């Protein structure tokens, strides 16, 4: 039986192409349909293309498509406008989103709760709470009532700004209006408690949720475990970690990473190794952060051979070919006095197609300066600039400290002029080092009369 090639068929085809992230192919097909008049696009087809483009960050193209639509036979409807308003809000382009909403109203297309939710979300993310309150009141006055998503946007935004008590008030108002909080609401407020260090409040809410027969999801566990680990309450974090496995949901890579970091923070290296082994046996795939945490932990506690062994194994497997992964290893080698190995690895980067970034260069400069090899550090700095990778405030402070430690005050003074000329200044550790040197050798001050200290806080 022949498949009818009508607007429904092409809509389905376009959705499928976008689902495979073949944006260019989807756009070409849409253009062909319009150009060759194979099929007259309807509102749904426009919405499909707009949605596909906006979700991949092509907001300008989506807006152009709306303008094209306005000139044709098929006029934009509420769904088309909502897609673009949401995209603009996610881009932080709130003024353009509000202008588009006003444009809708002028065309007798009244906004709905989806429109308002998008703009409220954009306002929350920008911390524009007064505007948010005004819009919320406007919405209610138009008999458009907030739904659970509206309240979740508000609680999440407030909690991320540390306004957990305000978020609780919003949840209270929500319940008062007959809208039951869902798992997303509870997770947002738990996150707010953890962010402000109120772990007891987060735990009480977690238990309250269970008593209300709302089953915590993996995000709930993520939030609470992360909170405990940051406060070094590893026993409670491990208790929750074990609870996950017993209740069914598999721990995520994020949870394993959090536990690993927590264990290394308190020096429980053996337990960290066991957790990593368990992660592999559970077939939970480690990511860049997992391996970075392990390598950082090994280097931190002087387990250089184990770190190098893991690094070699990962490199052979072709995993983590990312400059940040190599930055971790170079940093670990430098801090453990293995400058030659760090330098050899640094020199190998270009042959692997990896470009050192400012952190890579600064790490190498730190290694040289700590060994008193200031001339090598100067050469590396010039090489850095020659590669169009420009030093930042950290880089300059590393160099200044290197000059100070080697009593090369004249060079330090010249270098400081360059540093301040580029808008950089001494940080707290550089200032402290300089003050200590001046206290021991007051004559140093006579050598740098033009120097103005600025202690960045």
HELIX and SHEET records of a PDB file:
HELIX    1   1 UNK A    7  UNK A   19  1                                  13    
HELIX    2   2 UNK A   23  UNK A   35  1                                  13    
HELIX    3   3 UNK A   43  UNK A   54  1                                  12    
HELIX    4   4 UNK A   59  UNK A   71  1                                  13    
HELIX    5   5 UNK A   78  UNK A   90  1                                  13    
HELIX    6   6 UNK A   94  UNK A  106  1                                  13    
HELIX    7   7 UNK A  113  UNK A  125  1                                  13    
HELIX    8   8 UNK A  129  UNK A  141  1                                  13    
HELIX    9   9 UNK A  148  UNK A  160  1                                  13    
HELIX   10  10 UNK A  164  UNK A  176  1                                  13    
HELIX   11  11 UNK A  183  UNK A  195  1                                  13    
HELIX   12  12 UNK A  199  UNK A  211  1                                  13    
HELIX   13  13 UNK A  218  UNK A  230  1                                  13    
HELIX   14  14 UNK A  234  UNK A  247  1                                  14    
HELIX   15  15 UNK A  253  UNK A  265  1                                  13    
HELIX   16  16 UNK A  269  UNK A  281  1                                  13    
HELIX   17  17 UNK A  288  UNK A  300  1                                  13    
HELIX   18  18 UNK A  304  UNK A  316  1                                  13    
HELIX   19  19 UNK A  323  UNK A  335  1                                  13    
HELIX   20  20 UNK A  339  UNK A  348  1                                  10    
HELIX   21  21 UNK A  350  UNK A  352  5                                   3    
HELIX   22  22 UNK A  358  UNK A  370  1                                  13    
HELIX   23  23 UNK A  374  UNK A  386  1                                  13    
HELIX   24  24 UNK A  393  UNK A  405  1                                  13    
HELIX   25  25 UNK A  409  UNK A  421  1                                  13    
HELIX   26  26 UNK A  428  UNK A  440  1                                  13    
HELIX   27  27 UNK A  443  UNK A  447  1                                   5    
END                                                                             
